Every structure is written in structure tokens, then in C-alpha cells.
Amino acid sequence: MQTPSDKVVTPLRRLAIHSTTTCSAEATAYGKCILATYVDVRKDTCKREFEKFGQCLRQAVCPQDG
């Protein structure tokens, strides 16, 4: 038996769904950048990729009406 709370999608669940589906290309690019530079990590090395991933998540999780 399914309860009404089973259909509620929490913000964290919505974030998880979008980070693995909607924003998978951006997540992959960011992950590859981190993997390529993890031995010699410096501040802002993957900033561009991180910003694109974050922007995708913000648009997917909190779409703007209008």
C-alpha cells in the first residue's frame, strides 16, 4: 500500500535525481577535471566545470517561472 508521503519528492531527492540524470554531462565534465588534477589540486582549477554543474542543478531543481 502506497502512502501519500511516498510520492513526496524532497529537495535532496530532487537534487540527487537531477545530478545523475539531467546534469550528467556537466557532472561528468567536472568529475573528469577533478580526476585529472587530483594529485596537484589548486584553488579554482575546475571552477568553470563546477560553475556549469552548479548552474545546471539550480535550473533543474528550482526552475524559474516566467
PDBQT receptor file of N, H, CA, C and O in Angstrom, charges set to zero:
ATOM      1  N   MET A   1       0.833  -1.174   0.000  1.00  0.00    +0.000 N 
ATOM      2  CA  MET A   1       0.000   0.000   0.000  1.00  0.00    +0.000 C 
ATOM      3  C   MET A   1       0.884   1.247   0.000  1.00  0.00    +0.000 C 
ATOM      4  O   MET A   1       1.818   1.352   0.795  1.00  0.00    +0.000 OA
ATOM      5  N   GLN A   2       0.590   2.173  -0.881  1.00  0.00    +0.000 N 
ATOM      6  H   GLN A   2      -0.168   2.087  -1.527  1.00  0.00    +0.000 HD
ATOM      7  CA  GLN A   2       1.381   3.375  -1.009  1.00  0.00    +0.000 C 
ATOM      8  C   GLN A   2       0.730   4.506  -0.213  1.00  0.00    +0.000 C 
ATOM      9  O   GLN A   2      -0.478   4.725  -0.305  1.00  0.00    +0.000 OA
ATOM     10  N   THR A   3       1.538   5.217   0.567  1.00  0.00    +0.000 N 
ATOM     11  H   THR A   3       2.519   5.039   0.642  1.00  0.00    +0.000 HD
ATOM     12  CA  THR A   3       1.021   6.341   1.342  1.00  0.00    +0.000 C 
ATOM     13  C   THR A   3       1.299   7.640   0.593  1.00  0.00    +0.000 C 
ATOM     14  O   THR A   3       2.159   7.658  -0.287  1.00  0.00    +0.000 OA
ATOM     15  N   PRO A   4       0.599   8.722   0.913  1.00  0.00    +0.000 N 
ATOM     16  CA  PRO A   4       0.854   9.996   0.233  1.00  0.00    +0.000 C 
ATOM     17  C   PRO A   4       2.295  10.467   0.363  1.00  0.00    +0.000 C 
ATOM     18  O   PRO A   4       2.811  11.117  -0.546  1.00  0.00    +0.000 OA
ATOM     19  N   SER A   5       2.953  10.155   1.473  1.00  0.00    +0.000 N 
ATOM     20  H   SER A   5       2.534   9.627   2.211  1.00  0.00    +0.000 HD
ATOM     21  CA  SER A   5       4.339  10.595   1.654  1.00  0.00    +0.000 C 
ATOM     22  C   SER A   5       5.303   9.885   0.713  1.00  0.00    +0.000 C 
ATOM     23  O   SER A   5       6.415  10.366   0.494  1.00  0.00    +0.000 OA
ATOM     24  N   ASP A   6       4.894   8.740   0.148  1.00  0.00    +0.000 N 
ATOM     25  H   ASP A   6       3.991   8.349   0.325  1.00  0.00    +0.000 HD
ATOM     26  CA  ASP A   6       5.746   8.031  -0.811  1.00  0.00    +0.000 C 
ATOM     27  C   ASP A   6       5.925   8.838  -2.094  1.00  0.00    +0.000 C 
ATOM     28  O   ASP A   6       6.926   8.678  -2.792  1.00  0.00    +0.000 OA
ATOM     29  N   LYS A   7       4.962   9.700  -2.408  1.00  0.00    +0.000 N 
ATOM     30  H   LYS A   7       4.149   9.830  -1.841  1.00  0.00    +0.000 HD
ATOM     31  CA  LYS A   7       5.010  10.479  -3.639  1.00  0.00    +0.000 C 
ATOM     32  C   LYS A   7       5.708  11.820  -3.459  1.00  0.00    +0.000 C 
ATOM     33  O   LYS A   7       5.988  12.498  -4.448  1.00  0.00    +0.000 OA
ATOM     34  N   VAL A   8       5.994  12.218  -2.227  1.00  0.00    +0.000 N 
ATOM     35  H   VAL A   8       5.766  11.667  -1.424  1.00  0.00    +0.000 HD
ATOM     36  CA  VAL A   8       6.654  13.487  -1.951  1.00  0.00    +0.000 C 
ATOM     37  C   VAL A   8       8.119  13.378  -2.345  1.00  0.00    +0.000 C 
ATOM     38  O   VAL A   8       8.821  12.452  -1.940  1.00  0.00    +0.000 OA
ATOM     39  N   VAL A   9       8.562  14.334  -3.134  1.00  0.00    +0.000 N 
ATOM     40  H   VAL A   9       7.992  15.087  -3.463  1.00  0.00    +0.000 HD
ATOM     41  CA  VAL A   9       9.958  14.365  -3.539  1.00  0.00    +0.000 C 
ATOM     42  C   VAL A   9      10.623  15.501  -2.770  1.00  0.00    +0.000 C 
ATOM     43  O   VAL A   9      10.326  16.676  -2.985  1.00  0.00    +0.000 OA
ATOM     44  N   THR A  10      11.515  15.128  -1.882  1.00  0.00    +0.000 N 
ATOM     45  H   THR A  10      11.755  14.174  -1.707  1.00  0.00    +0.000 HD
ATOM     46  CA  THR A  10      12.211  16.121  -1.068  1.00  0.00    +0.000 C 
ATOM     47  C   THR A  10      13.245  16.855  -1.921  1.00  0.00    +0.000 C 
ATOM     48  O   THR A  10      13.665  16.346  -2.960  1.00  0.00    +0.000 OA
ATOM     49  N   PRO A  11      13.653  18.041  -1.491  1.00  0.00    +0.000 N 
ATOM     50  CA  PRO A  11      14.682  18.766  -2.247  1.00  0.00    +0.000 C 
ATOM     51  C   PRO A  11      15.965  17.954  -2.427  1.00  0.00    +0.000 C 
ATOM     52  O   PRO A  11      16.590  18.007  -3.487  1.00  0.00    +0.000 OA
ATOM     53  N   LEU A  12      16.354  17.212  -1.407  1.00  0.00    +0.000 N 
ATOM     54  H   LEU A  12      15.846  17.169  -0.547  1.00  0.00    +0.000 HD
ATOM     55  CA  LEU A  12      17.567  16.403  -1.517  1.00  0.00    +0.000 C 
ATOM     56  C   LEU A  12      17.403  15.298  -2.553  1.00  0.00    +0.000 C 
ATOM     57  O   LEU A  12      18.321  15.030  -3.328  1.00  0.00    +0.000 OA
ATOM     58  N   ARG A  13      16.251  14.663  -2.567  1.00  0.00    +0.000 N 
ATOM     59  H   ARG A  13      15.506  14.881  -1.937  1.00  0.00    +0.000 HD
ATOM     60  CA  ARG A  13      15.998  13.617  -3.565  1.00  0.00    +0.000 C 
ATOM     61  C   ARG A  13      15.967  14.219  -4.969  1.00  0.00    +0.000 C 
ATOM     62  O   ARG A  13      16.501  13.633  -5.912  1.00  0.00    +0.000 OA
ATOM     63  N   ARG A  14      15.341  15.391  -5.105  1.00  0.00    +0.000 N 
ATOM     64  H   ARG A  14      14.908  15.867  -4.340  1.00  0.00    +0.000 HD
ATOM     65  CA  ARG A  14      15.277  16.063  -6.408  1.00  0.00    +0.000 C 
ATOM     66  C   ARG A  14      16.689  16.410  -6.876  1.00  0.00    +0.000 C 
ATOM     67  O   ARG A  14      17.010  16.256  -8.055  1.00  0.00    +0.000 OA
ATOM     68  N   LEU A  15      17.533  16.878  -5.952  1.00  0.00    +0.000 N 
ATOM     69  H   LEU A  15      17.273  17.003  -4.994  1.00  0.00    +0.000 HD
ATOM     70  CA  LEU A  15      18.922  17.183  -6.290  1.00  0.00    +0.000 C 
ATOM     71  C   LEU A  15      19.653  15.928  -6.760  1.00  0.00    +0.000 C 
ATOM     72  O   LEU A  15      20.375  15.966  -7.757  1.00  0.00    +0.000 OA
ATOM     73  N   ALA A  16      19.470  14.829  -6.054  1.00  0.00    +0.000 N 
ATOM     74  H   ALA A  16      18.884  14.798  -5.244  1.00  0.00    +0.000 HD
ATOM     75  CA  ALA A  16      20.129  13.572  -6.428  1.00  0.00    +0.000 C 
ATOM     76  C   ALA A  16      19.683  13.098  -7.803  1.00  0.00    +0.000 C 
ATOM     77  O   ALA A  16      20.497  12.649  -8.610  1.00  0.00    +0.000 OA
ATOM     78  N   ILE A  17      18.401  13.199  -8.061  1.00  0.00    +0.000 N 
ATOM     79  H   ILE A  17      17.739  13.564  -7.406  1.00  0.00    +0.000 HD
ATOM     80  CA  ILE A  17      17.867  12.769  -9.367  1.00  0.00    +0.000 C 
ATOM     81  C   ILE A  17      18.464  13.608 -10.488  1.00  0.00    +0.000 C 
ATOM     82  O   ILE A  17      18.921  13.067 -11.495  1.00  0.00    +0.000 OA
ATOM     83  N   HIS A  18      18.462  14.923 -10.318  1.00  0.00    +0.000 N 
ATOM     84  H   HIS A  18      18.090  15.362  -9.501  1.00  0.00    +0.000 HD
ATOM     85  CA  HIS A  18      18.959  15.799 -11.379  1.00  0.00    +0.000 C 
ATOM     86  C   HIS A  18      20.466  15.712 -11.544  1.00  0.00    +0.000 C 
ATOM     87  O   HIS A  18      20.975  15.861 -12.655  1.00  0.00    +0.000 OA
ATOM     88  N   SER A  19      21.187  15.471 -10.457  1.00  0.00    +0.000 N 
ATOM     89  H   SER A  19      20.773  15.349  -9.554  1.00  0.00    +0.000 HD
ATOM     90  CA  SER A  19      22.644  15.403 -10.574  1.00  0.00    +0.000 C 
ATOM     91  C   SER A  19      23.091  14.159 -11.329  1.00  0.00    +0.000 C 
ATOM     92  O   SER A  19      24.195  14.129 -11.875  1.00  0.00    +0.000 OA
ATOM     93  N   THR A  20      22.245  13.135 -11.366  1.00  0.00    +0.000 N 
ATOM     94  H   THR A  20      21.349  13.160 -10.922  1.00  0.00    +0.000 HD
ATOM     95  CA  THR A  20      22.627  11.911 -12.069  1.00  0.00    +0.000 C 
ATOM     96  C   THR A  20      21.940  11.745 -13.417  1.00  0.00    +0.000 C 
ATOM     97  O   THR A  20      22.337  10.884 -14.203  1.00  0.00    +0.000 OA
ATOM     98  N   THR A  21      20.936  12.533 -13.698  1.00  0.00    +0.000 N 
ATOM     99  H   THR A  21      20.614  13.232 -13.060  1.00  0.00    +0.000 HD
ATOM    100  CA  THR A  21      20.238  12.404 -14.984  1.00  0.00    +0.000 C 
ATOM    101  C   THR A  21      20.307  13.696 -15.786  1.00  0.00    +0.000 C 
ATOM    102  O   THR A  21      20.996  13.757 -16.804  1.00  0.00    +0.000 OA
ATOM    103  N   THR A  22      19.607  14.717 -15.343  1.00  0.00    +0.000 N 
ATOM    104  H   THR A  22      19.047  14.668 -14.516  1.00  0.00    +0.000 HD
ATOM    105  CA  THR A  22      19.514  15.972 -16.079  1.00  0.00    +0.000 C 
ATOM    106  C   THR A  22      20.880  16.612 -16.304  1.00  0.00    +0.000 C 
ATOM    107  O   THR A  22      21.158  17.122 -17.389  1.00  0.00    +0.000 OA
ATOM    108  N   CYS A  23      21.714  16.587 -15.300  1.00  0.00    +0.000 N 
ATOM    109  H   CYS A  23      21.488  16.173 -14.418  1.00  0.00    +0.000 HD
ATOM    110  CA  CYS A  23      23.013  17.269 -15.356  1.00  0.00    +0.000 C 
ATOM    111  C   CYS A  23      24.187  16.294 -15.463  1.00  0.00    +0.000 C 
ATOM    112  O   CYS A  23      25.295  16.603 -15.023  1.00  0.00    +0.000 OA
ATOM    113  N   SER A  24      23.948  15.142 -16.036  1.00  0.00    +0.000 N 
ATOM    114  H   SER A  24      23.049  14.891 -16.394  1.00  0.00    +0.000 HD
ATOM    115  CA  SER A  24      25.002  14.130 -16.083  1.00  0.00    +0.000 C 
ATOM    116  C   SER A  24      26.209  14.572 -16.919  1.00  0.00    +0.000 C 
ATOM    117  O   SER A  24      27.344  14.240 -16.577  1.00  0.00    +0.000 OA
ATOM    118  N   ALA A  25      25.984  15.305 -17.992  1.00  0.00    +0.000 N 
ATOM    119  H   ALA A  25      25.062  15.575 -18.269  1.00  0.00    +0.000 HD
ATOM    120  CA  ALA A  25      27.114  15.754 -18.823  1.00  0.00    +0.000 C 
ATOM    121  C   ALA A  25      27.994  16.731 -18.053  1.00  0.00    +0.000 C 
ATOM    122  O   ALA A  25      29.221  16.645 -18.103  1.00  0.00    +0.000 OA
ATOM    123  N   GLU A  26      27.358  17.662 -17.337  1.00  0.00    +0.000 N 
ATOM    124  H   GLU A  26      26.361  17.732 -17.296  1.00  0.00    +0.000 HD
ATOM    125  CA  GLU A  26      28.105  18.632 -16.545  1.00  0.00    +0.000 C 
ATOM    126  C   GLU A  26      28.816  17.951 -15.373  1.00  0.00    +0.000 C 
ATOM    127  O   GLU A  26      29.952  18.293 -15.047  1.00  0.00    +0.000 OA
ATOM    128  N   ALA A  27      28.145  16.990 -14.747  1.00  0.00    +0.000 N 
ATOM    129  H   ALA A  27      27.221  16.712 -15.012  1.00  0.00    +0.000 HD
ATOM    130  CA  ALA A  27      28.748  16.243 -13.640  1.00  0.00    +0.000 C 
ATOM    131  C   ALA A  27      29.954  15.456 -14.123  1.00  0.00    +0.000 C 
ATOM    132  O   ALA A  27      30.974  15.392 -13.436  1.00  0.00    +0.000 OA
ATOM    133  N   THR A  28      29.843  14.863 -15.291  1.00  0.00    +0.000 N 
ATOM    134  H   THR A  28      29.014  14.915 -15.849  1.00  0.00    +0.000 HD
ATOM    135  CA  THR A  28      30.944  14.088 -15.862  1.00  0.00    +0.000 C 
ATOM    136  C   THR A  28      32.136  14.985 -16.169  1.00  0.00    +0.000 C 
ATOM    137  O   THR A  28      33.276  14.628 -15.873  1.00  0.00    +0.000 OA
ATOM    138  N   ALA A  29      31.877  16.147 -16.761  1.00  0.00    +0.000 N 
ATOM    139  H   ALA A  29      30.950  16.437 -17.002  1.00  0.00    +0.000 HD
ATOM    140  CA  ALA A  29      32.964  17.079 -17.084  1.00  0.00    +0.000 C 
ATOM    141  C   ALA A  29      33.679  17.531 -15.817  1.00  0.00    +0.000 C 
ATOM    142  O   ALA A  29      34.908  17.601 -15.787  1.00  0.00    +0.000 OA
ATOM    143  N   TYR A  30      32.918  17.835 -14.777  1.00  0.00    +0.000 N 
ATOM    144  H   TYR A  30      31.920  17.778 -14.802  1.00  0.00    +0.000 HD
ATOM    145  CA  TYR A  30      33.514  18.263 -13.506  1.00  0.00    +0.000 C 
ATOM    146  C   TYR A  30      34.310  17.115 -12.880  1.00  0.00    +0.000 C 
ATOM    147  O   TYR A  30      35.420  17.323 -12.392  1.00  0.00    +0.000 OA
ATOM    148  N   GLY A  31      33.753  15.926 -12.895  1.00  0.00    +0.000 N 
ATOM    149  H   GLY A  31      32.851  15.757 -13.291  1.00  0.00    +0.000 HD
ATOM    150  CA  GLY A  31      34.439  14.757 -12.348  1.00  0.00    +0.000 C 
ATOM    151  C   GLY A  31      35.735  14.454 -13.081  1.00  0.00    +0.000 C 
ATOM    152  O   GLY A  31      36.741  14.117 -12.455  1.00  0.00    +0.000 OA
ATOM    153  N   LYS A  32      35.717  14.570 -14.394  1.00  0.00    +0.000 N 
ATOM    154  H   LYS A  32      34.900  14.843 -14.902  1.00  0.00    +0.000 HD
ATOM    155  CA  LYS A  32      36.932  14.335 -15.183  1.00  0.00    +0.000 C 
ATOM    156  C   LYS A  32      38.003  15.369 -14.870  1.00  0.00    +0.000 C 
ATOM    157  O   LYS A  32      39.190  15.049 -14.808  1.00  0.00    +0.000 OA
ATOM    158  N   CYS A  33      37.575  16.606 -14.676  1.00  0.00    +0.000 N 
ATOM    159  H   CYS A  33      36.611  16.866 -14.726  1.00  0.00    +0.000 HD
ATOM    160  CA  CYS A  33      38.539  17.654 -14.325  1.00  0.00    +0.000 C 
ATOM    161  C   CYS A  33      39.176  17.362 -12.975  1.00  0.00    +0.000 C 
ATOM    162  O   CYS A  33      40.395  17.452 -12.826  1.00  0.00    +0.000 OA
ATOM    163  N   ILE A  34      38.362  17.018 -12.005  1.00  0.00    +0.000 N 
ATOM    164  H   ILE A  34      37.372  16.945 -12.126  1.00  0.00    +0.000 HD
ATOM    165  CA  ILE A  34      38.876  16.691 -10.672  1.00  0.00    +0.000 C 
ATOM    166  C   ILE A  34      39.821  15.492 -10.748  1.00  0.00    +0.000 C 
ATOM    167  O   ILE A  34      40.897  15.505 -10.151  1.00  0.00    +0.000 OA
ATOM    168  N   LEU A  35      39.416  14.466 -11.480  1.00  0.00    +0.000 N 
ATOM    169  H   LEU A  35      38.542  14.456 -11.965  1.00  0.00    +0.000 HD
ATOM    170  CA  LEU A  35      40.244  13.270 -11.611  1.00  0.00    +0.000 C 
ATOM    171  C   LEU A  35      41.588  13.586 -12.264  1.00  0.00    +0.000 C 
ATOM    172  O   LEU A  35      42.621  13.046 -11.869  1.00  0.00    +0.000 OA
ATOM    173  N   ALA A  36      41.565  14.459 -13.259  1.00  0.00    +0.000 N 
ATOM    174  H   ALA A  36      40.725  14.898 -13.579  1.00  0.00    +0.000 HD
ATOM    175  CA  ALA A  36      42.795  14.794 -13.971  1.00  0.00    +0.000 C 
ATOM    176  C   ALA A  36      43.750  15.628 -13.126  1.00  0.00    +0.000 C 
ATOM    177  O   ALA A  36      44.949  15.659 -13.403  1.00  0.00    +0.000 OA
ATOM    178  N   THR A  37      43.239  16.304 -12.102  1.00  0.00    +0.000 N 
ATOM    179  H   THR A  37      42.265  16.279 -11.877  1.00  0.00    +0.000 HD
ATOM    180  CA  THR A  37      44.085  17.227 -11.340  1.00  0.00    +0.000 C 
ATOM    181  C   THR A  37      44.167  16.895  -9.850  1.00  0.00    +0.000 C 
ATOM    182  O   THR A  37      44.686  17.695  -9.072  1.00  0.00    +0.000 OA
ATOM    183  N   TYR A  38      43.668  15.734  -9.444  1.00  0.00    +0.000 N 
ATOM    184  H   TYR A  38      43.246  15.084 -10.076  1.00  0.00    +0.000 HD
ATOM    185  CA  TYR A  38      43.572  15.450  -8.011  1.00  0.00    +0.000 C 
ATOM    186  C   TYR A  38      44.924  15.367  -7.303  1.00  0.00    +0.000 C 
ATOM    187  O   TYR A  38      44.994  15.587  -6.094  1.00  0.00    +0.000 OA
ATOM    188  N   VAL A  39      45.979  15.059  -8.020  1.00  0.00    +0.000 N 
ATOM    189  H   VAL A  39      45.922  14.881  -9.002  1.00  0.00    +0.000 HD
ATOM    190  CA  VAL A  39      47.297  14.954  -7.398  1.00  0.00    +0.000 C 
ATOM    191  C   VAL A  39      47.851  16.343  -7.071  1.00  0.00    +0.000 C 
ATOM    192  O   VAL A  39      48.563  16.518  -6.082  1.00  0.00    +0.000 OA
ATOM    193  N   ASP A  40      47.523  17.311  -7.897  1.00  0.00    +0.000 N 
ATOM    194  H   ASP A  40      46.945  17.169  -8.700  1.00  0.00    +0.000 HD
ATOM    195  CA  ASP A  40      48.036  18.670  -7.724  1.00  0.00    +0.000 C 
ATOM    196  C   ASP A  40      46.872  19.658  -7.738  1.00  0.00    +0.000 C 
ATOM    197  O   ASP A  40      46.801  20.535  -8.600  1.00  0.00    +0.000 OA
ATOM    198  N   VAL A  41      45.978  19.509  -6.791  1.00  0.00    +0.000 N 
ATOM    199  H   VAL A  41      46.036  18.797  -6.091  1.00  0.00    +0.000 HD
ATOM    200  CA  VAL A  41      44.783  20.353  -6.742  1.00  0.00    +0.000 C 
ATOM    201  C   VAL A  41      45.168  21.768  -6.329  1.00  0.00    +0.000 C 
ATOM    202  O   VAL A  41      45.925  21.978  -5.381  1.00  0.00    +0.000 OA
ATOM    203  N   ARG A  42      44.640  22.702  -7.045  1.00  0.00    +0.000 N 
ATOM    204  H   ARG A  42      44.025  22.531  -7.815  1.00  0.00    +0.000 HD
ATOM    205  CA  ARG A  42      44.819  24.118  -6.734  1.00  0.00    +0.000 C 
ATOM    206  C   ARG A  42      43.448  24.784  -6.764  1.00  0.00    +0.000 C 
ATOM    207  O   ARG A  42      42.531  24.339  -7.454  1.00  0.00    +0.000 OA
ATOM    208  N   LYS A  43      43.341  25.846  -6.008  1.00  0.00    +0.000 N 
ATOM    209  H   LYS A  43      44.086  26.208  -5.448  1.00  0.00    +0.000 HD
ATOM    210  CA  LYS A  43      42.068  26.563  -5.955  1.00  0.00    +0.000 C 
ATOM    211  C   LYS A  43      41.651  26.994  -7.357  1.00  0.00    +0.000 C 
ATOM    212  O   LYS A  43      42.455  27.494  -8.143  1.00  0.00    +0.000 OA
ATOM    213  N   ASP A  44      40.377  26.786  -7.640  1.00  0.00    +0.000 N 
ATOM    214  H   ASP A  44      39.724  26.380  -7.001  1.00  0.00    +0.000 HD
ATOM    215  CA  ASP A  44      39.733  27.196  -8.898  1.00  0.00    +0.000 C 
ATOM    216  C   ASP A  44      40.214  26.433 -10.129  1.00  0.00    +0.000 C 
ATOM    217  O   ASP A  44      39.947  26.861 -11.252  1.00  0.00    +0.000 OA
ATOM    218  N   THR A  45      40.915  25.314  -9.946  1.00  0.00    +0.000 N 
ATOM    219  H   THR A  45      41.132  24.967  -9.034  1.00  0.00    +0.000 HD
ATOM    220  CA  THR A  45      41.375  24.535 -11.094  1.00  0.00    +0.000 C 
ATOM    221  C   THR A  45      40.198  24.103 -11.967  1.00  0.00    +0.000 C 
ATOM    222  O   THR A  45      40.268  24.183 -13.193  1.00  0.00    +0.000 OA
ATOM    223  N   CYS A  46      39.127  23.648 -11.339  1.00  0.00    +0.000 N 
ATOM    224  H   CYS A  46      39.071  23.583 -10.342  1.00  0.00    +0.000 HD
ATOM    225  CA  CYS A  46      37.960  23.171 -12.080  1.00  0.00    +0.000 C 
ATOM    226  C   CYS A  46      36.757  24.093 -11.868  1.00  0.00    +0.000 C 
ATOM    227  O   CYS A  46      35.607  23.654 -11.904  1.00  0.00    +0.000 OA
ATOM    228  N   LYS A  47      37.038  25.355 -11.650  1.00  0.00    +0.000 N 
ATOM    229  H   LYS A  47      37.972  25.712 -11.621  1.00  0.00    +0.000 HD
ATOM    230  CA  LYS A  47      35.982  26.322 -11.341  1.00  0.00    +0.000 C 
ATOM    231  C   LYS A  47      34.937  26.410 -12.444  1.00  0.00    +0.000 C 
ATOM    232  O   LYS A  47      33.739  26.426 -12.162  1.00  0.00    +0.000 OA
ATOM    233  N   ARG A  48      35.373  26.466 -13.681  1.00  0.00    +0.000 N 
ATOM    234  H   ARG A  48      36.346  26.452 -13.910  1.00  0.00    +0.000 HD
ATOM    235  CA  ARG A  48      34.434  26.594 -14.803  1.00  0.00    +0.000 C 
ATOM    236  C   ARG A  48      33.488  25.402 -14.855  1.00  0.00    +0.000 C 
ATOM    237  O   ARG A  48      32.280  25.574 -15.015  1.00  0.00    +0.000 OA
ATOM    238  N   GLU A  49      34.028  24.203 -14.722  1.00  0.00    +0.000 N 
ATOM    239  H   GLU A  49      35.010  24.064 -14.592  1.00  0.00    +0.000 HD
ATOM    240  CA  GLU A  49      33.213  22.990 -14.760  1.00  0.00    +0.000 C 
ATOM    241  C   GLU A  49      32.252  22.942 -13.570  1.00  0.00    +0.000 C 
ATOM    242  O   GLU A  49      31.091  22.560 -13.710  1.00  0.00    +0.000 OA
ATOM    243  N   PHE A  50      32.753  23.334 -12.401  1.00  0.00    +0.000 N 
ATOM    244  H   PHE A  50      33.697  23.645 -12.287  1.00  0.00    +0.000 HD
ATOM    245  CA  PHE A  50      31.922  23.349 -11.198  1.00  0.00    +0.000 C 
ATOM    246  C   PHE A  50      30.773  24.344 -11.346  1.00  0.00    +0.000 C 
ATOM    247  O   PHE A  50      29.641  24.046 -10.966  1.00  0.00    +0.000 OA
ATOM    248  N   GLU A  51      31.058  25.514 -11.891  1.00  0.00    +0.000 N 
ATOM    249  H   GLU A  51      31.978  25.756 -12.200  1.00  0.00    +0.000 HD
ATOM    250  CA  GLU A  51      30.015  26.520 -12.081  1.00  0.00    +0.000 C 
ATOM    251  C   GLU A  51      28.949  26.051 -13.061  1.00  0.00    +0.000 C 
ATOM    252  O   GLU A  51      27.760  26.282 -12.843  1.00  0.00    +0.000 OA
ATOM    253  N   LYS A  52      29.365  25.395 -14.139  1.00  0.00    +0.000 N 
ATOM    254  H   LYS A  52      30.331  25.207 -14.317  1.00  0.00    +0.000 HD
ATOM    255  CA  LYS A  52      28.392  24.870 -15.106  1.00  0.00    +0.000 C 
ATOM    256  C   LYS A  52      27.516  23.791 -14.468  1.00  0.00    +0.000 C 
ATOM    257  O   LYS A  52      26.307  23.756 -14.696  1.00  0.00    +0.000 OA
ATOM    258  N   PHE A  53      28.121  22.921 -13.678  1.00  0.00    +0.000 N 
ATOM    259  H   PHE A  53      29.103  22.950 -13.493  1.00  0.00    +0.000 HD
ATOM    260  CA  PHE A  53      27.380  21.871 -12.984  1.00  0.00    +0.000 C 
ATOM    261  C   PHE A  53      26.404  22.490 -11.984  1.00  0.00    +0.000 C 
ATOM    262  O   PHE A  53      25.239  22.095 -11.928  1.00  0.00    +0.000 OA
ATOM    263  N   GLY A  54      26.866  23.441 -11.209  1.00  0.00    +0.000 N 
ATOM    264  H   GLY A  54      27.812  23.762 -11.254  1.00  0.00    +0.000 HD
ATOM    265  CA  GLY A  54      26.004  24.112 -10.236  1.00  0.00    +0.000 C 
ATOM    266  C   GLY A  54      24.854  24.850 -10.895  1.00  0.00    +0.000 C 
ATOM    267  O   GLY A  54      23.727  24.812 -10.402  1.00  0.00    +0.000 OA
ATOM    268  N   GLN A  55      25.127  25.522 -12.006  1.00  0.00    +0.000 N 
ATOM    269  H   GLN A  55      26.043  25.553 -12.406  1.00  0.00    +0.000 HD
ATOM    270  CA  GLN A  55      24.079  26.239 -12.724  1.00  0.00    +0.000 C 
ATOM    271  C   GLN A  55      23.029  25.268 -13.254  1.00  0.00    +0.000 C 
ATOM    272  O   GLN A  55      21.831  25.541 -13.180  1.00  0.00    +0.000 OA
ATOM    273  N   CYS A  56      23.472  24.154 -13.780  1.00  0.00    +0.000 N 
ATOM    274  H   CYS A  56      24.445  23.933 -13.840  1.00  0.00    +0.000 HD
ATOM    275  CA  CYS A  56      22.543  23.144 -14.274  1.00  0.00    +0.000 C 
ATOM    276  C   CYS A  56      21.654  22.634 -13.144  1.00  0.00    +0.000 C 
ATOM    277  O   CYS A  56      20.441  22.510 -13.313  1.00  0.00    +0.000 OA
ATOM    278  N   LEU A  57      22.255  22.341 -11.998  1.00  0.00    +0.000 N 
ATOM    279  H   LEU A  57      23.240  22.442 -11.861  1.00  0.00    +0.000 HD
ATOM    280  CA  LEU A  57      21.477  21.850 -10.857  1.00  0.00    +0.000 C 
ATOM    281  C   LEU A  57      20.478  22.891 -10.371  1.00  0.00    +0.000 C 
ATOM    282  O   LEU A  57      19.330  22.559 -10.077  1.00  0.00    +0.000 OA
ATOM    283  N   ARG A  58      20.904  24.141 -10.284  1.00  0.00    +0.000 N 
ATOM    284  H   ARG A  58      21.837  24.410 -10.523  1.00  0.00    +0.000 HD
ATOM    285  CA  ARG A  58      19.988  25.192  -9.839  1.00  0.00    +0.000 C 
ATOM    286  C   ARG A  58      18.803  25.323 -10.792  1.00  0.00    +0.000 C 
ATOM    287  O   ARG A  58      17.664  25.473 -10.350  1.00  0.00    +0.000 OA
ATOM    288  N   GLN A  59      19.065  25.266 -12.092  1.00  0.00    +0.000 N 
ATOM    289  H   GLN A  59      19.990  25.144 -12.451  1.00  0.00    +0.000 HD
ATOM    290  CA  GLN A  59      17.981  25.377 -13.067  1.00  0.00    +0.000 C 
ATOM    291  C   GLN A  59      17.057  24.160 -13.014  1.00  0.00    +0.000 C 
ATOM    292  O   GLN A  59      15.845  24.295 -13.181  1.00  0.00    +0.000 OA
ATOM    293  N   ALA A  60      17.611  23.001 -12.787  1.00  0.00    +0.000 N 
ATOM    294  H   ALA A  60      18.596  22.891 -12.651  1.00  0.00    +0.000 HD
ATOM    295  CA  ALA A  60      16.814  21.777 -12.761  1.00  0.00    +0.000 C 
ATOM    296  C   ALA A  60      15.980  21.652 -11.484  1.00  0.00    +0.000 C 
ATOM    297  O   ALA A  60      14.820  21.243 -11.526  1.00  0.00    +0.000 OA
ATOM    298  N   VAL A  61      16.584  22.008 -10.353  1.00  0.00    +0.000 N 
ATOM    299  H   VAL A  61      17.527  22.341 -10.318  1.00  0.00    +0.000 HD
ATOM    300  CA  VAL A  61      15.916  21.820  -9.063  1.00  0.00    +0.000 C 
ATOM    301  C   VAL A  61      14.964  22.976  -8.759  1.00  0.00    +0.000 C 
ATOM    302  O   VAL A  61      13.906  22.761  -8.168  1.00  0.00    +0.000 OA
ATOM    303  N   CYS A  62      15.316  24.167  -9.144  1.00  0.00    +0.000 N 
ATOM    304  H   CYS A  62      16.175  24.341  -9.625  1.00  0.00    +0.000 HD
ATOM    305  CA  CYS A  62      14.498  25.346  -8.832  1.00  0.00    +0.000 C 
ATOM    306  C   CYS A  62      14.189  26.116 -10.123  1.00  0.00    +0.000 C 
ATOM    307  O   CYS A  62      14.684  27.227 -10.312  1.00  0.00    +0.000 OA
ATOM    308  N   PRO A  63      13.384  25.538 -10.998  1.00  0.00    +0.000 N 
ATOM    309  CA  PRO A  63      13.087  26.225 -12.256  1.00  0.00    +0.000 C 
ATOM    310  C   PRO A  63      12.351  27.539 -11.987  1.00  0.00    +0.000 C 
ATOM    311  O   PRO A  63      11.481  27.610 -11.119  1.00  0.00    +0.000 OA
ATOM    312  N   GLN A  64      12.707  28.555 -12.729  1.00  0.00    +0.000 N 
ATOM    313  H   GLN A  64      13.414  28.498 -13.434  1.00  0.00    +0.000 HD
ATOM    314  CA  GLN A  64      12.088  29.867 -12.587  1.00  0.00    +0.000 C 
ATOM    315  C   GLN A  64      10.850  29.937 -13.469  1.00  0.00    +0.000 C 
ATOM    316  O   GLN A  64      10.896  29.587 -14.648  1.00  0.00    +0.000 OA
ATOM    317  N   ASP A  65       9.758  30.387 -12.897  1.00  0.00    +0.000 N 
ATOM    318  H   ASP A  65       9.721  30.672 -11.939  1.00  0.00    +0.000 HD
ATOM    319  CA  ASP A  65       8.540  30.595 -13.683  1.00  0.00    +0.000 C 
ATOM    320  C   ASP A  65       8.617  31.965 -14.334  1.00  0.00    +0.000 C 
ATOM    321  O   ASP A  65       9.079  32.940 -13.741  1.00  0.00    +0.000 OA
ATOM    322  N   GLY A  66       8.157  32.004 -15.557  1.00  0.00    +0.000 N 
ATOM    323  H   GLY A  66       7.783  31.212 -16.040  1.00  0.00    +0.000 HD
ATOM    324  CA  GLY A  66       8.060  33.328 -16.146  1.00  0.00    +0.000 C 
ATOM    325  C   GLY A  66       8.807  33.472 -17.370  1.00  0.00    +0.000 C 
ATOM    326  O   GLY A  66       8.808  34.547 -17.970  1.00  0.00    +0.000 OA
TER     327      GLY A  66
